[in-house]
């Protein structure tokens, strides 16, 4: 005969079995995922033979992929190592100095000074921050700007499975993101997704003019000009020159973020369609049999697909103007 205590133990055992069967995580399975980000200036390649002096997290554009599971605590430490340089620019000419020079000399001097000031801005130490779209947290505390030489640590619980952007949130955000300060975070569901080949792609664009193999980017160009390059994972034509190998019929899971800062993506794989698309990686509301999917700046998604036979399959943003600026690559099947 069962006593009340015995019934309690039996019920608890049954619940544990059910939780285990359905992969329901308790606090014992959750872990702390430590993320160390270092803000600093680094030279990166943005197109074949073209470099840029970028503002980065951990010396790369995009920044490293962060990965956690629902229930984990993500502990972020941001260190600002952007100490800048000690560049000195010419001072404004006095009235006496102007009188001693011709108008042409004055114009040349003023232009040199203006260019130096613009360049100094690109090289000066400045505040940075990091904003995680996967977090539910007070941004004025966790995402606050950090001065050069300082650091900040904050944490948040990974509550929602998906794929999200993280980026510098210090103003002007257009400039900080446009200079390269962004990355991807993937939050896995407690019940793992089915096995598949996983690919991670961040689309973004770069602005400015190229001179002597260097892209001279500027806030003004980001505000007033179309992008010079639109890229997948930081370099124009990156996967056109180095295709991604995929098995024929192999399940492929592509995690995608549009980092912008301003251009939408219209993602498409030529010769196939997406068996499933999950907006922001939301596993509860998938779309099926999608040919082309629009993702806005700051957004993300998960694409599930296969390639039916051996061959080379282009993947692009179907905005042709942006594709021609570098947002094109290939999957090599077989």
C-alpha positions in Angstrom: 0.0 0.0 0.0 1.3 3.4 -1.0 1.7 6.1 1.6 1.5 9.8 0.9 5.2 10.1 0.9 5.7 7.2 -1.4 3.2 8.7 -3.9 5.2 12.0 -3.7 8.4 10.2 -4.6 6.8 8.3 -7.4 5.3 11.5 -8.9 8.6 13.3 -8.6 10.3 10.4 -10.4 7.8 10.4 -13.2 8.2 14.2 -13.7 11.9 13.9 -13.9 11.5 11.2 -16.5 9.2 13.4 -18.6 11.6 16.4 -18.3 14.5 14.2 -19.4 12.6 12.8 -22.3 11.6 16.2 -23.6 15.0 17.8 -22.9 13.6 20.3 -20.4 16.6 21.9 -18.7 16.9 22.6 -15.0 19.3 25.0 -13.4 21.8 22.2 -12.9 22.4 22.0 -16.7 22.7 25.7 -17.3 26.2 27.2 -17.5 28.0 30.5 -17.5 29.2 31.5 -21.0 32.0 34.0 -20.6 32.5 36.5 -23.5 35.6 38.7 -23.5 35.5 41.5 -26.0 38.3 43.9 -26.6 37.5 47.1 -28.6 40.5 48.2 -30.6 41.6 49.5 -34.0 42.8 46.9 -36.5 43.6 46.8 -40.2 41.3 44.4 -42.1 40.7 43.4 -45.7 37.3 44.6 -47.0 37.8 43.6 -50.6 40.5 41.8 -52.6 43.6 44.0 -52.3 41.8 46.7 -50.3 42.3 47.3 -46.6 40.6 49.5 -44.0 41.6 50.8 -40.6 38.5 49.3 -38.8 37.1 49.7 -35.3 36.7 46.1 -34.1 35.9 43.7 -31.3 38.8 41.3 -30.9 40.6 42.4 -34.1 38.1 40.9 -36.6 35.1 42.1 -38.7 32.7 40.7 -38.0 33.5 39.9 -34.4 33.6 36.3 -33.2 30.4 34.3 -33.1 29.1 33.9 -29.5 27.1 30.8 -28.7 25.0 29.8 -25.7 21.9 27.7 -24.8 18.6 28.8 -23.4 19.0 29.0 -19.7 22.7 29.8 -19.7 24.0 33.0 -18.2 26.0 35.0 -20.7 28.7 37.0 -18.9 30.2 39.8 -21.0 33.4 41.7 -20.3 34.1 44.6 -22.6 37.6 46.2 -22.4 38.2 49.4 -24.3 41.8 49.2 -25.6 41.2 51.9 -28.2 43.8 54.4 -26.9 44.2 56.2 -30.2 47.3 57.9 -31.4 49.1 61.2 -30.5 48.7 62.7 -34.0 49.1 66.5 -34.1 47.5 68.6 -36.7 48.5 72.1 -37.9 46.8 75.0 -36.1 44.6 77.6 -37.7 46.5 80.4 -39.5 46.6 83.7 -37.8 45.7 86.9 -39.7 49.5 87.8 -39.9 50.3 84.3 -41.2 47.6 84.5 -43.9 49.0 87.9 -45.1 52.4 86.3 -45.6 50.9 83.5 -47.9 49.2 83.6 -51.3 45.5 82.6 -51.5 46.6 79.3 -53.1 49.0 78.6 -50.2 46.3 79.4 -47.6 43.8 77.0 -49.4 46.4 74.3 -49.5 47.2 74.7 -45.8 43.6 74.7 -44.8 42.9 71.6 -46.8 45.9 69.8 -45.2 44.6 70.8 -41.8 41.1 69.7 -42.5 42.3 66.3 -43.8 44.5 65.9 -40.7 41.6 66.6 -38.3 39.4 64.0 -40.2 42.2 61.5 -40.0 42.9 62.2 -36.4 39.2 61.5 -35.6 39.7 58.0 -37.1 42.7 57.4 -34.9 41.7 59.0 -31.7 40.8 57.0 -28.6 37.1 57.0 -28.0 34.4 55.4 -25.9 32.8 52.1 -27.0 30.0 49.8 -25.7 28.3 46.6 -26.7 24.6 46.0 -27.2 23.3 42.4 -27.4 20.0 41.9 -29.1 19.6 38.6 -27.4 19.4 40.3 -23.9 16.5 41.6 -21.9 18.3 44.1 -19.6 18.4 47.8 -18.8 20.6 49.2 -21.6 21.6 52.4 -19.7 23.5 50.1 -17.2 24.7 47.1 -19.1 25.3 48.7 -22.5 26.8 52.0 -21.3 29.9 53.4 -23.0 33.3 52.6 -21.7 36.2 55.1 -21.9 39.6 54.1 -23.3 41.5 52.0 -20.8 38.4 51.0 -18.8 36.2 47.9 -18.8 32.7 46.8 -17.9 31.2 43.4 -17.0 27.5 42.5 -17.2 25.5 39.4 -17.5 22.1 38.3 -18.9 20.1 35.1 -19.1 19.7 33.5 -22.5 15.9 33.3 -22.6 15.0 33.0 -26.2 16.5 30.6 -28.9 17.5 32.3 -32.1 20.2 34.3 -33.9 20.8 37.9 -33.0 23.2 40.8 -33.7 25.5 42.4 -31.1 27.2 45.7 -31.8 28.7 48.9 -30.4 25.9 51.1 -29.2 27.9 54.3 -28.6 26.8 57.3 -30.6 26.9 57.9 -33.4 25.9 54.2 -33.9 26.0 54.6 -37.6 29.7 55.3 -37.5 30.6 52.7 -34.9 28.8 49.9 -36.8 29.9 51.2 -40.1 33.5 51.1 -39.0 33.2 47.3 -38.1 31.9 46.9 -34.5 29.4 44.1 -34.8 29.0 40.3 -34.5 26.5 37.4 -34.1 25.2 35.5 -31.1 23.4 32.2 -31.5 21.2 31.0 -28.7 20.5 27.3 -29.1 17.2 25.7 -27.9 17.4 23.3 -25.0 16.3 20.5 -27.2 19.1 20.5 -29.8 18.3 21.2 -33.5 18.7 18.2 -35.8 22.2 17.5 -37.1 23.3 19.7 -40.0 26.3 21.5 -41.6 26.3 24.9 -39.9 27.3 28.1 -41.6 27.4 31.6 -40.1 27.1 34.7 -42.3 27.0 38.3 -41.4 26.1 40.8 -44.2 27.3 44.4 -43.8 28.5 47.3 -45.9 31.4 49.7 -46.0 31.5 53.3 -47.1 34.1 55.7 -48.5 36.6 56.0 -51.3 39.6 53.8 -52.2 43.1 55.3 -52.5 46.3 53.4 -52.8 44.7 50.1 -51.7 43.0 51.6 -48.6 39.3 52.4 -48.1 39.1 55.8 -46.5 35.9 55.5 -44.6 34.1 58.4 -42.9 30.9 59.2 -41.0 30.0 61.7 -43.7 30.2 59.0 -46.4 27.9 56.8 -44.3 25.4 59.6 -44.2 25.5 60.8 -47.7 26.9 58.2 -50.1 25.9 54.7 -51.3 28.2 51.9 -49.9 31.5 51.1 -51.7 31.3 47.4 -50.7 28.5 45.1 -49.5 30.0 42.0 -47.9 29.4 38.6 -46.5 31.6 38.1 -43.4 33.5 41.3 -43.8 35.1 41.0 -47.3 33.5 41.6 -50.7 33.5 38.6 -53.0 34.9 36.5 -50.1 33.1 33.2 -51.0 33.1 33.9 -54.7 36.9 33.4 -54.5 36.7 30.7 -51.8 33.4 28.7 -52.2 31.9 26.9 -49.1 31.9 23.2 -49.6 28.6 21.3 -49.0 27.6 17.7 -49.5 25.0 16.8 -52.0 21.7 16.3 -50.1 23.4 17.3 -46.9 21.2 19.3 -44.5 22.5 22.8 -44.2 21.7 25.3 -41.5 22.7 28.8 -42.2 22.7 31.4 -39.4 22.4 34.9 -40.9 22.6 38.4 -39.5 22.3 41.7 -41.4 24.6 44.1 -39.5 23.9 47.0 -41.8 24.4 49.6 -40.7 21.8 50.7 -43.3 21.2 48.2 -46.2 18.6 45.5 -46.2 19.4 42.0 -47.3 17.3 39.9 -49.8 19.0 36.6 -49.3 18.7 33.9 -52.0 20.4 30.7 -53.1 20.4 30.2 -56.8 19.2 26.7 -57.8 17.5 25.9 -54.6 15.0 27.2 -52.0 14.8 27.2 -48.3 12.9 24.2 -46.9 12.5 26.3 -43.7 13.2 29.9 -42.6 13.0 31.0 -39.0 12.8 34.8 -38.4 15.3 35.7 -35.7 15.8 32.0 -35.4 12.4 31.5 -33.8 11.8 27.7 -33.9 8.1 28.1 -33.1 7.0 30.0 -36.2 8.9 28.7 -39.2 8.1 29.5 -42.9 8.4 26.7 -45.4 9.5 26.6 -49.1 10.9 30.2 -49.2 12.8 31.3 -52.3 14.1 34.7 -51.1 13.9 36.3 -47.7 14.3 40.0 -46.7 16.1 40.7 -43.5 16.6 44.3 -42.2 19.6 45.9 -40.6 19.8 44.5 -37.0 17.8 41.4 -37.8 18.6 37.8 -38.3 17.3 34.4 -39.3 18.0 30.7 -39.7 17.8 29.1 -43.1 17.5 25.3 -43.5 18.1 23.8 -47.0 19.8 21.1 -49.1 21.5 21.2 -52.5 20.0 18.5 -54.8 23.0 17.6 -57.0 26.7 18.3 -57.6 27.5 21.8 -58.8 28.2 25.4 -57.9 25.3 27.3 -56.3 25.6 31.1 -56.0 24.2 32.8 -52.8 23.5 36.5 -53.0 21.5 39.4 -51.8 18.9 39.7 -54.6 19.3 43.4 -54.5 21.4 43.3 -57.7 23.2 46.7 -57.0 24.4 45.3 -53.7 25.3 41.9 -55.2 27.6 43.7 -57.7 29.3 45.5 -54.8 30.4 42.2 -53.3 27.5 40.4 -51.6 27.9 37.2 -53.6 29.4 33.8 -52.9 29.2 30.1 -53.9 28.3 26.8 -52.3 30.2 24.0 -53.9 28.1 20.8 -53.7 29.8 17.4 -54.2 
